[in-house]
Amino acid sequence: MQEGLLVSGASVFRSAQPTRGVEPELPVIPTALVEVDVVQRWRDGVPGATAVFDGETGPDLASAAEPFSVDPDVLSAIGASASAGDAKAFPLRSGGTGWVVGVGSGEPEKWRAAGAALARAVRERLTGITDTESEPGDLGDASDADYLQVRLPDDAGEELIGELTLGLALGGYRFKVTGEPAPPRLRKVLLVAPEGADVEPLREAVRRARELAAATALARDLANAPSNVKDPAWFTGVAVELAGPIANLTATVRDEKWLTDNGFGGILAVGGGSSRPPRLLQLDYRPQDATGPHLVLVGKGITFDTGGISLKPADGMHLMRTDMSGGAAVIGALLTIARLGLPVKVTGLVPSAENHVSGTAYRPGDVVRHYGGKTTEVGNTDAEGRMVLADAMAYAVEQLQPDLLVDVATLTGAMKVALGLRTGGLFATDDELAEQITDAGGRVGETWWRMPLLEDHADAVEGSLSDLKQTPAGPGGVTAALFLREFAEGVRWAHLDIAGPARADRDYSEVTVGGTGFAARTLAELAASLG
């Protein structure tokens, strides 16, 4: 094997994880997702769930109660409502458990919230059952709750099925590092189709939605993994291992020697302060039936960010284990793109480093030479993301000849201020690409807002001591994007800043606390739209 390379797909995976004493055992990665299938018959005695819709005079409890042969007053007594995602359980006369969940007026996105709420409610119930002994007349035992059937409405189509599957797959997501046995979880859900429905298109919608959910879940796994385990070697090595069995997908990892020999000054500068050296991951998906443009995705892979010499405040620094969320989204998306067998050529690049403080850390005032020759004067070592992305983008343009180049990163606090915690910032060099990304996000439940590449600030990126300034004055999200544009070299390019939505401090809809996996589904859907 060539020195400096770790390759999957055609050869062997060797873990690059160094030994650093006793480390916690992580949950299995990737996290197992609930199985979902479409069936044609409601099954008596099987735990089931029905939807509560808004009726003319309030929640339509009668329709929700009918499959269970219970009086609507039972649902009224437990506080059932049509509010999207409001899930309630109740005991059945025959034993076992029934569930009702609100879907409002029934728009597809309300079904995503409903699926997520059901998955969370079942998880909590299972956890409660294992913690306490069941009493006569309670809601059943654990054996009746790790699977579920959900009655679909008469107008259920592929969009609704996809949204519901996303919610079911992701709402019950859990990542916890513990010595305790893994808790029980919802394992299988049967979606009961309307009588006479053609189930094959619905099953295909389920399969596709589960693959999109798998991209998100893996990105969450990688973001949530603690940084005493997750260094650049581990992070990129996991991608190599997972890519190995997938047809037409090859993963290659370049080490610090290769990066030095090939002039990746930005990655090396950022990683220079850590005892755990940087890596560059390349994922190549090359289907034989590829059509359309060559899409290159670049994701920031900072496995922990202290800020370097420009040290971050202590409050919130522990969350910097998720500073590789852009890279995780690229990894999750590439694996899903390959498993779906999309007929499009896609390459993923993840420059990975740990931004640490030491005598070998890079300094404010340093001038760094990037891959390809451009130089940057460092203004703040905590603006490390653009340094590693610049190298990878320059490499992509010179070596990979992309038709479309998209980078994704937890890049600027300014974007969190501008857009909050649920919307990603989108910068693009042309309207068509911006619309393609926005539309792709809309189809998979991720919201983007286009931000301007303000030419009035373009000259602020120009350097005096070097070609470029790393942290020029002006609006932080905009100037960061303008800096990165210098490395796109005229290729159609978009920059996705996910500093806000990459993390969540509470559950909502299909999102769970911690790393959210935001952008992984959008990237996979973008690739699907190009084939």
C-alpha positions in Angstrom: 0.0 0.0 0.0 1.3 3.4 -0.9 2.9 5.3 2.0 0.5 7.8 3.5 -2.6 6.2 2.2 -5.4 4.2 3.9 -7.8 2.9 1.2 -11.1 1.0 1.2 -13.2 -0.4 -1.6 -10.4 -2.3 -3.3 -8.1 -3.3 -0.5 -8.0 -3.5 3.3 -8.9 -1.2 6.2 -6.4 -0.8 8.9 -7.4 1.3 11.9 -5.2 4.3 12.4 -6.5 4.8 15.9 -3.5 5.4 18.3 -3.5 4.0 21.8 -4.0 6.8 24.4 -4.8 4.9 27.6 -8.3 3.9 28.7 -11.0 5.3 26.5 -14.8 4.8 26.6 -16.4 2.2 24.5 -18.7 4.0 22.1 -22.1 2.8 21.0 -22.1 0.9 17.7 -21.7 3.2 14.7 -23.8 3.6 12.7 -26.8 3.7 15.0 -29.4 1.1 14.1 -32.6 2.6 12.7 -36.1 1.2 12.9 -37.2 -1.1 10.1 -40.2 0.2 8.2 -42.4 -1.7 5.8 -45.7 -1.1 4.1 -48.5 -3.7 4.5 -52.1 -4.0 3.4 -53.8 -5.3 6.5 -54.4 -3.9 10.0 -53.6 -6.7 12.5 -55.7 -7.2 15.6 -53.7 -7.5 18.8 -50.6 -5.7 17.4 -49.7 -2.4 19.1 -51.1 0.2 16.8 -51.2 4.0 16.2 -53.7 6.1 14.4 -53.7 9.8 13.4 -55.9 12.5 15.0 -56.8 15.1 12.4 -58.3 18.5 12.8 -62.0 18.2 12.4 -64.7 20.9 11.8 -65.3 21.3 15.5 -62.0 20.1 17.0 -59.9 16.9 16.9 -61.6 14.0 15.0 -61.3 11.5 17.8 -64.0 9.2 16.4 -62.0 8.3 13.3 -58.9 7.8 15.4 -60.7 5.5 17.9 -62.5 3.3 15.2 -59.6 0.9 14.5 -59.3 0.1 18.2 -63.0 -0.4 18.8 -63.0 2.1 21.7 -65.2 5.0 22.5 -63.9 8.4 21.5 -64.4 9.5 25.1 -61.4 7.3 26.0 -59.2 9.4 23.7 -60.7 12.5 25.1 -59.9 11.3 28.6 -56.2 10.9 27.9 -56.0 14.4 26.3 -55.6 13.3 22.7 -55.4 16.2 20.3 -54.7 17.0 16.7 -51.6 19.1 17.5 -48.8 17.8 15.2 -46.6 15.4 17.2 -48.8 15.1 20.2 -48.6 11.3 21.0 -50.7 9.6 23.6 -50.9 5.9 24.7 -53.9 4.1 26.2 -54.6 0.5 27.3 -56.7 -1.8 25.2 -59.4 -4.1 26.6 -57.7 -7.0 24.9 -54.4 -6.1 26.5 -51.5 -4.2 25.0 -51.3 -0.6 24.0 -52.9 1.8 21.5 -51.4 5.1 20.4 -52.9 8.2 18.9 -50.8 11.0 17.4 -51.8 14.4 16.1 -51.2 15.4 12.5 -53.0 18.7 12.3 -54.6 19.1 8.9 -52.4 16.3 7.6 -49.7 18.0 5.5 -46.7 15.7 4.9 -44.4 17.6 7.2 -46.9 17.1 10.0 -46.5 13.4 9.5 -42.7 13.7 10.0 -43.4 15.3 13.4 -45.9 12.6 14.2 -43.5 9.8 13.3 -40.8 11.4 15.4 -43.1 11.9 18.4 -44.3 8.2 18.2 -40.7 7.0 18.1 -39.7 9.1 21.1 -42.8 8.1 23.1 -42.2 4.4 22.4 -38.6 4.8 23.4 -39.5 6.5 26.7 -42.2 3.9 27.4 -39.7 1.0 26.8 -37.2 2.6 29.0 -39.8 3.1 31.7 -40.9 -0.5 31.5 -37.3 -1.8 32.0 -36.9 0.5 35.0 -40.1 -0.5 36.8 -42.2 -3.6 37.2 -45.5 -3.7 35.3 -48.7 -3.6 37.4 -52.1 -5.2 36.4 -54.0 -2.8 34.2 -50.9 -0.9 33.0 -50.0 -0.3 29.3 -48.5 -3.8 28.7 -45.0 -5.1 28.8 -41.9 -4.4 26.8 -42.6 -7.2 24.3 -45.6 -5.4 23.0 -43.9 -2.0 22.4 -40.7 -2.6 20.4 -42.9 -2.9 17.2 -45.8 -0.9 16.0 -48.3 -0.6 13.2 -49.5 2.8 11.9 -52.8 3.2 10.0 -52.3 5.4 7.0 -55.0 7.8 5.7 -56.8 7.1 2.4 -54.9 9.7 0.5 -51.4 8.5 1.7 -48.9 9.0 -1.1 -45.2 8.7 -1.5 -44.4 12.2 0.0 -46.4 11.5 3.1 -44.8 8.0 3.5 -41.4 9.5 3.1 -41.9 12.2 5.8 -43.5 9.7 8.2 -40.5 7.3 7.7 -38.0 10.1 8.3 -39.7 10.9 11.6 -40.0 7.3 12.7 -36.3 6.6 11.9 -34.8 9.8 13.4 -37.2 10.8 16.2 -36.1 8.0 18.5 -32.3 8.5 17.8 -30.2 8.1 20.9 -26.4 8.3 21.3 -25.0 7.8 24.8 -21.6 6.6 26.0 -22.2 4.4 28.9 -21.2 1.1 30.5 -24.9 0.1 30.8 -26.5 -2.3 28.4 -28.2 -0.7 25.4 -31.8 0.1 26.2 -34.7 -1.4 24.3 -35.9 0.5 21.3 -38.5 0.6 18.6 -37.4 -2.0 16.1 -40.1 -2.3 13.5 -43.0 -0.3 12.2 -45.7 -1.6 9.8 -47.4 1.1 7.8 -50.9 -0.1 6.9 -51.8 1.2 3.5 -55.4 2.1 2.4 -57.4 -0.8 0.9 -56.6 -1.3 -2.8 -53.4 0.9 -2.7 -50.4 -0.1 -4.8 -47.8 -0.7 -2.1 -44.7 -1.1 -4.2 -44.2 2.7 -4.9 -44.9 3.3 -1.2 -42.3 0.7 -0.2 -39.8 2.4 -2.5 -40.5 5.7 -0.8 -39.8 4.0 2.5 -36.5 2.6 1.3 -35.4 6.0 0.0 -36.4 7.8 3.2 -34.6 5.3 5.4 -31.4 5.9 3.4 -31.8 9.6 3.8 -32.4 9.1 7.5 -29.3 6.9 7.6 -27.2 9.8 6.2 -28.5 12.0 9.0 -28.1 9.4 11.7 -24.5 8.7 10.8 -23.6 12.4 10.7 -25.1 12.6 14.2 -23.1 9.6 15.4 -19.9 11.2 14.2 -20.7 14.6 15.6 -21.7 13.2 19.0 -18.7 11.0 19.5 -16.4 12.5 22.1 -13.1 14.0 21.0 -10.9 12.0 23.3 -11.8 9.1 20.9 -12.6 11.2 17.8 -9.3 12.4 16.4 -8.6 12.9 12.6 -7.3 9.3 12.3 -10.4 7.8 13.9 -12.8 10.1 12.1 -11.5 9.4 8.7 -10.9 5.8 9.5 -14.5 5.2 10.3 -15.4 6.5 6.9 -13.0 4.1 5.3 -14.4 1.2 7.2 -18.0 2.0 6.3 -17.3 2.7 2.7 -15.5 -0.7 2.2 -18.5 -2.9 1.5 -20.4 -0.4 -0.8 -20.2 -0.9 -4.5 -18.6 1.8 -6.6 -17.4 3.7 -3.5 -13.7 4.1 -2.6 -12.3 5.9 0.4 -8.7 7.2 0.6 -7.1 8.8 3.6 -3.9 10.9 3.2 -1.7 11.4 6.3 0.4 14.3 7.4 3.5 13.2 5.4 1.5 13.2 2.2 -0.1 16.5 3.1 3.4 18.0 3.7 4.8 16.6 0.5 1.9 18.0 -1.5 1.7 21.5 0.0 -1.5 21.5 2.1 -0.4 24.4 4.3 -3.8 25.3 5.6 -4.6 21.8 7.0 -1.1 21.4 8.4 -1.2 24.9 10.1 -4.4 24.2 11.8 -3.4 20.7 12.9 0.1 21.7 13.9 -0.8 22.4 17.5 -2.1 18.9 18.2 -0.2 15.7 19.0 -2.8 14.0 16.8 -2.0 14.9 13.2 -4.4 15.9 10.5 -5.8 13.8 7.7 -7.5 14.3 4.3 -10.3 11.9 3.4 -11.4 11.4 -0.2 -14.5 9.5 -1.1 -15.0 8.6 -4.7 -18.3 7.4 -6.0 -18.0 6.2 -9.6 -21.1 4.4 -10.9 -20.8 2.9 -14.4 -24.0 4.6 -15.5 -23.0 8.1 -14.3 -24.6 11.0 -16.1 -24.8 14.7 -15.5 -22.2 16.9 -13.8 -19.3 15.9 -11.5 -20.3 17.1 -8.0 -17.6 17.6 -5.4 -18.6 18.0 -1.8 -16.1 19.5 0.7 -16.8 19.2 4.5 -15.0 20.8 7.4 -13.7 18.1 9.7 -12.3 19.8 12.8 -12.6 17.1 15.4 -12.1 19.5 18.2 -11.7 23.3 18.2 -10.1 25.1 21.1 -9.7 28.1 19.0 -5.9 27.6 19.1 -3.9 30.6 20.4 -7.0 32.7 19.9 -8.5 30.6 22.6 -12.3 30.3 22.8 -14.1 31.1 26.1 -14.6 28.1 28.3 -18.4 28.3 28.3 -19.6 26.1 25.4 -16.2 24.9 24.4 -17.3 21.3 25.1 -19.7 21.6 22.2 -16.7 21.9 19.8 -16.7 18.1 19.5 -19.3 18.8 16.8 -17.1 21.2 14.7 -16.7 18.4 12.2 -20.4 18.4 11.4 -19.8 19.5 7.8 -17.4 16.7 7.2 -19.8 14.2 8.9 -22.6 15.4 6.6 -20.4 14.8 3.5 -19.5 11.3 4.7 -23.2 10.5 5.5 -24.3 11.8 2.1 -21.7 9.9 0.1 -22.5 6.6 1.7 -26.2 7.2 1.1 -25.7 8.3 -2.5 -23.7 5.1 -3.2 -26.2 2.8 -1.5 -29.0 4.4 -3.5 -27.0 3.8 -6.6 -27.6 7.3 -8.0 -26.3 7.7 -11.6 -24.1 10.7 -10.8 -20.3 11.1 -10.3 -19.7 12.4 -6.8 -16.5 13.1 -4.8 -16.3 13.9 -1.1 -13.4 15.6 0.5 -13.0 16.0 4.3 -10.0 17.9 5.5 -9.7 16.9 9.2 -7.6 18.4 12.0 -7.7 19.2 15.7 -7.2 22.9 16.4 -5.2 22.9 19.6 -2.9 25.0 21.7 0.8 24.2 22.0 4.3 25.4 21.2 3.7 24.2 17.6 0.4 25.8 17.1 0.0 28.4 14.3 -0.1 32.0 15.3 -2.0 35.2 14.4 0.2 37.0 12.0 1.5 33.9 10.3 1.4 33.6 6.5 0.2 30.2 5.3 0.7 28.8 1.8 -2.3 26.8 0.7 -2.4 24.0 -1.8 -1.9 25.5 -5.2 0.1 28.5 -4.0 -2.2 31.1 -2.7 -1.1 32.7 0.7 -3.2 33.8 3.6 -2.3 36.1 6.5 -3.7 34.6 9.7 -5.8 37.1 11.8 -7.4 34.7 14.2 -6.5 31.0 14.8 -10.2 30.4 15.7 -11.1 31.0 12.0 -9.5 27.6 11.2 -12.4 26.2 9.2 -11.8 28.3 6.1 -8.1 27.4 6.3 -8.7 23.7 5.8 -11.5 24.2 3.4 -9.3 26.4 1.2 -6.8 23.6 0.8 -9.4 21.0 -0.1 -11.2 23.3 -2.5 -8.0 24.2 -4.3 -7.2 20.5 -4.6 -10.6 19.8 -5.9 -10.4 22.4 -8.6 -6.9 21.4 -9.8 -7.1 17.7 -9.5 -10.8 16.6 -9.8 -12.2 19.0 -12.4 -15.6 19.5 -10.8 -18.6 20.9 -12.6 -20.2 21.8 -9.2 -18.4 22.5 -6.0 -20.2 22.7 -2.6 -18.6 23.1 0.7 -20.4 22.7 4.1 -19.1 23.8 7.5 -19.9 25.0 11.0 -18.1 28.2 10.0 -19.2 31.4 11.6 -21.0 32.6 14.7 -22.3 35.4 12.5 -24.6 33.0 10.7 -26.1 31.8 14.0 -26.9 35.4 14.8 -28.4 36.1 11.3 -30.5 32.9 10.9 -30.8 31.2 14.3 -30.5 27.6 15.0 -32.8 25.9 12.5 -31.8 27.4 9.2 -28.6 27.0 7.2 -26.9 29.8 5.4 -26.4 29.4 1.6 -24.1 31.4 -0.5 -23.8 30.6 -4.2 -22.2 32.0 -7.4 -25.3 31.5 -9.5 -29.0 31.5 -9.1 -29.6 28.0 -10.5 -27.3 26.3 -8.1 -28.8 28.2 -5.2 -32.3 27.2 -6.2 -31.2 23.5 -6.7 -29.9 23.4 -3.1 -32.8 25.2 -1.6 -35.3 22.9 -3.4 -33.3 19.8 -2.4 -33.4 20.9 1.2 -37.2 21.6 1.0 -37.9 18.1 -0.2 -36.1 16.5 2.7 -37.1 18.8 5.5 -34.0 21.0 5.8 -34.4 24.8 5.4 -31.8 27.1 3.7 -31.8 30.8 3.3 -29.7 32.4 0.6 -27.3 35.0 1.8 -25.6 37.6 -0.5 -22.0 37.5 -1.7 -21.6 41.3 -1.3 -19.1 42.6 -3.8 -18.7 45.7 -1.8 -16.7 43.6 0.7 -14.7 41.6 -1.9 -11.6 43.8 -1.7 -11.5 43.4 2.1 -10.4 39.8 1.5 -7.3 41.0 -0.4 -4.1 40.9 1.7 -1.2 43.3 1.9 1.4 41.0 3.5 -0.1 38.0 1.6 -2.6 37.2 -1.2 -5.5 37.0 1.2 -6.7 38.1 4.6 -8.1 35.3 6.7 -10.4 37.5 8.9 -11.1 40.8 7.1 -13.4 43.4 8.6 -17.0 43.4 7.7 -20.0 41.0 8.1 -18.4 37.8 9.3 -20.5 35.2 7.4 -20.2 37.2 4.1 -16.5 37.8 4.3 -15.8 34.1 5.2 -17.8 33.1 2.1 -15.9 35.7 0.0 -12.6 34.3 1.3 -13.6 30.7 0.2 -14.8 31.9 -3.2 -11.1 32.8 -4.0 -10.4 29.0 -4.0 -13.3 28.1 -6.3 -11.5 29.5 -9.3 -14.6 30.2 -11.3 -16.2 26.8 -10.8 -19.9 26.9 -10.0 -19.8 26.9 -6.2 -21.9 27.1 -3.2 -21.0 27.5 0.5 -23.3 26.1 3.2 -22.8 27.5 6.7 -24.4 25.2 9.3 -23.1 26.8 12.5 -26.6 27.2 13.8 -28.6 24.1 12.8 -25.7 21.6 13.3 -26.5 21.3 17.0 -29.7 21.3 19.0 -30.3 21.9 22.7 -33.7 20.2 22.7 -35.8 17.8 20.7 -38.2 19.0 18.0 -39.8 17.2 15.1 -37.2 14.6 13.9 -34.3 16.6 15.5 -32.8 15.3 18.7 -30.5 16.9 21.3 -26.8 17.1 20.2 -25.4 16.8 16.7 -28.3 17.0 14.3 -26.8 15.7 11.1 -28.1 18.8 9.3 -27.2 19.1 5.6 -26.5 15.3 5.0 -30.0 14.8 3.5 -29.8 18.0 1.4 -26.4 16.9 -0.1 -27.8 13.5 -1.0 -31.0 14.9 -2.5 -28.9 17.5 -4.5 -27.0 14.6 -6.0 -30.2 12.8 -6.8 -31.5 15.8 -8.6 -28.5 15.9 -10.9 -28.7 12.3 -12.2 
